Amino acid sequence: MQDNFTDDSIIEQLIKYLDDELSPKERASTELLLQNDHTVKEHYDNLISARNAIKLKGIEQKIKALHQHYYPLANEAGDFKKKTAKIIKTGFAGTKKMIASVAAIFILIISGFVVYLYTTTSSESVYAENFISYKLPVLRGENNADELDSLFNAGNFSAVIKLIGTKQQLTQKDYFLQGLSSLQTANANGAIISLLALQKMNDSSSEKSFADESDYYLVLAYIKSGNISEAENMLVKITSNPKHMYYAKAKEISKTALTILKWKQ
Amino acid sequence: MHVIRDYSDEEIITALKNEKETDGAIGFIYKNYYKSLENYILNNSGSKDDAADLIQETLVAFIDIVRENKFRGESSVKSFLYSIIRNLWLSEMRKRNNAANRNRIFEKGRDAKEQALVQELITKEYHKSILNLFERLGEKCKQLLMLVYYEDLSMKEIAAKMPEYENEQVLRNKKYKCMKSLEQMIHENDRLRIQFKNALRHAG
């Protein structure tokens, strides 16, 4: 039998077969040769081993280089199982944790705001925020304007109170001006008494005067005196009537502020 | 500072199959598994240098197995690396204890999975011994064969890296010549092949 092993062309054919450089026809004949000649098969196995050994050498060189590069990392912490478990575990829990963090921050902000409101809210501040000064109308052509009106419009509230004090019988207007002047002179309780007297007079009279005004200024007087529950009751009366002259103003009074004032009490 | 991202087992395998992505995966393995692999060696009478050598061998074997699509993923990457290093170290210890034996002695695997791994490791040992023959080739042969079989470049790309060769056909002919030389050396080294077959039989 011809010695195929010394036939370089067979080895070259096997190399080409290994590297997929043969035509389909050549491949088929090589495969037939490999099937039928175990010595040729052995040579082919040697070529496969040679190729795999070369690949291995390349990997060895790469790992050697990477070992120099990554060896410092090896001293860092690391059982990855723990870390992996943590990461996998927080894949969903991470979202929950984020939501919890956001909620915590939100609560913190709200709490801070509430604390701020609590510390800065007082009867005086709520009163001042919602007080509107009242001006009596001055009719043209009247030369001798009522003295009381003049004193009131001039802001001489003490003089108004003094003058009303000299009267034997007070009118609804007197009670109103007395009430407002008391408010302006920091006498909230006096204002409440005057304004309630006005309302009592209105109830028993067919002619109502300063009715809506008395409601609103009573709210302010109650707030100033710290009687928040009564203030709230009066506010309900005003805000349940959209046609009330002070409906819009009453709506502006902060319920939160009143609640804080009640807490403080 | 090294910034290494985390990899799942699946991502490690995918990265190792791609030459360009291998570095990151190896970095991850160093960061997360090196210590426990090293500890195995240290706890079994080995030194830090032994561990460094064995871990590198382990990674070489692992990459080779992955690229040959022989890693089935039945165990985790960490467990598999541990299996490799355990087998390599045990065989190394047997070799050191048996002065007459120049080669590692691999024992039969504990189960079918490990038995398959042992067979792979024995084959790698055989390939390593072939590399001793490879080193006898000329520098141009070694360079050319590395470019063809490890870097998997086309003849056109290799021609650009080895301009001393006139054209692609000349390079191709050179390749055939180098591979023939290497195969000839393997063929003539019966001893290597017999040792390889014996090792397979012993462990099998």
Interface residues (C-beta under 8 A of the other chain):
Chain A: F5 D8 I11 E12 I15 K16 D19 E42 H43 N46 L47 S49 A50 R51 N52 A53 I54 K55 L56 K57 G58 I59 E60 K62 I63 K64 L66 H67 H69 Y70 Y71 P72 L73 A74 N75 E76 G78 D79 F80 K81 K83 T84 I87
Chain B: H2 I4 D6 S8 T22 D23 I26 G27 Y30 K31 N32 Y33 Y34 K35 S36 E38 A52 I55 Q56 L59 V60 I63 D64 R67 K78 K124 Y126 H127 K128 I130 L131 F134 L145 M146 V148 Y149 Y150 E151 K175 Y176 M179 K180 L182 E183 I186 H187
